[in-house]
Amino acid sequence: MIAKTLNLLRSDGNPKNNIQTANIKRDTYDLCLPEGRKVNTVGHRTAEDFVRRRLQEVGCVPYRGDSYDLPYEGGGLSFINFAGVVPGKDSSLSPLLIGAHYDSVICAPCADDNGVAVAVCLEVARVLGEAEEPLDRDVIIAIFDAEEPPFFCGPNMGSRRFYHEQLDERGVHFALIHDLIGHDVSLPLGNQDVSVSFLKEALFIMGAESHPQLSTTLAQSDAPKGIKIGATLNRYVGDMSDHGVFRENGVPYLFCSCGMWAHYHQPTDTPDRLNYTKSASIAQLSLQLLETIDKLSLEGSANGEDHSLAYEIASFKKLMGPLLPIVLKKAHISELKTRHDIEQVVSLLMSMTLRH
Ligand SMILES: [Zn+2]
């Protein structure tokens, strides 16, 4: 089903209608300036202008009224979420959403966190907008403010204010959230990140458990070249980003991330350190998922986590490839079959790749 819908996008043979790595790279460099995008700074205001301009250039229409700006106030500060829309055939349907935060944790480029994800959302919007055949549903391009501490999970976190105060009566059919999607996954050993071939292309996806049709969709889709998916339950890692409010409110969601790395929340998280080919593959995957989920009813609720277990296991077997026996041995299990087995492997991988 995925391959078929993608053909629609490519039917005119125009390469501009495919994800362009160069666009993602340029937007990341343009957005991730040395002064950063910390709330209530001049750098943040420069970033606001960038997001506003690019939403218009990629062809989005405003989500509300005649502006992409969705301002709000809190704790004596002013914030702005941005939302543009790629119109679908039937705007009465509940829209899809792809989103990422644009604020930065420190006054530094913060390219992986989260400038490159903003660039990916913009590129997905461009390709969807230029497609010959629109999707059935509107796609909201949500660029959230105030994800970083001290706002993280607080009342002024951009995605929370968006969901509770700015979302219209159609709600959200499915939310796809990106954070930390620009780097190769490596193993932290001492003060160094050591590149390991089987982990390099890893992309962790949380939230397949949020609806049975999502795990089926992921299981049936081939990951684009350049990424290998490791699917895990969101509860293993906690709500690390803007998908939290969607999960809490029963909206089917997926959260994509390459996890933390040596440059996480550091001044060294600069645009030159990112792998834009990997980010472009993640953009391609996003496009595939939005196209497929556009047609799904997503009726009923998740009913537990068991529906995603088979997919989680299959994804980890593929991710680890020939190194599977070594990983199983290190995780003290003989095979990958049960929820307990996957918990052992995930906690091993997390202890290796996620540092706090
Ligand atoms: Zn962050």
Residues whose N, C-alpha, C, O or C-beta is under 5 A from the ligand:
A	BS01	ZN	V105 D113
